[in-house]
Amino acid sequence: MNGKSAIKIQEGKVGMIGYGMLSSLESLEEILGRKYKDPIYWIHLRGMQRAWNFVAPNNDPNFPAEYIKYESFCLKNNSTTPYEKSIFLNIIENNDIRLNCILYFVTHEELALFDQFELGYTRIDVTDRVEEYYFESGKVYAYKALPAYEYDAINDKDKSIIEKGYLDLVLASYGNMGKEHKLEFEQSTLPHDPNLVAPVVHIKVRD
């Protein structure tokens, strides 16, 4: 198929794309609760790019209780300020871009764990967007923001931040892959607003 190599996804498993926090193997393993032992592929998705346009309220009632036991503050101009929403990476359509990302393989049960973790995102089938491979069996999925969680510059800008720890984790992950991957990350990601980046402090308010 157009010079692509074939991958046969093992029975009982599915492909899953990491393009933000999940580009970090350590983050993936933390959610899995185990060491990851399956193959890892560096791939491209046709017609997609990263954007800093997923935003979620810190007290979102859809989040598990342990997520909303804290008040969140950001550190700006030597002062501590409460903020209401956090901005994370998302993927959007762009026919002129090829998104560099990572392909993992997990079980259906583990995929359900990521469905729970990726609150505010919906899982989409990107099997046919993978440039380098075709798949003899099984599907490949990625997580894309639900419309209700897409950033609105008018309503969200003064209430939202990009957590510096999250940004640093993603940049370090692609930086550790080498200069080429880091450059491709920059080319396939809409720039973030540096004024929105801040360190954060979470203070527990109830048990």
C-alpha positions, 0 to 999 in steps of 0.5 A: 500500500503506497510503499507503507510497511505493515503492522499487525496489531496483536489480538486484544490490543489497540494502537494509541497515539501520544502527542502531548503528555503521553509522548513521555514514556514515564507518564504513560507508564504511570497511568498504566501502572506497569512497565511498557514492553510493547513496541514504540513507533515514531510516526506522523499523522497526516492532516493534523497538528497540535494546538494549545486549545484544550481548556478545563475548569479546575473544579470541573464536576466531571473530574474524579473527586481527588482532582478537585480537592485542591485550590490552584494558584499560579505564581506571577510577578512574585505573587500568588494568584488563583486561576480557574482553568488549565490549558493543555494540548489538543489536535486539530485538522490542518491538511498542510501539516503532518503531526509527529507523534508516538504510537503505543499499543495497549489492551482494551482494558488499558484503553478504558483507563486512558478514556477515563484519564483523558476527561474532556477529550473524545477518542477518535480513529486515526488508523488511516492517517498514519503515514508510515504504516498500514494495519493488517488488523486493529485500530489506532486511536488519538484523543481530541478535545470535545467542543465544550472543552475548546479554548475560547480566547474571549471567555478563557484568556483572563482565567486560564494558564498553561501549567509550566510543569506540563509544558516543560514535560512535553518539551523535554520529551520531544527534546530527548528524542533529538533535534529532528523530533524537537524541530518537527514538534515546533513545526507541527504545533501552533505556538502557545502564548508565553504570557499564559505560562506560569508555575502552579501550586495546588493546596488541598482544601478538603478530604 
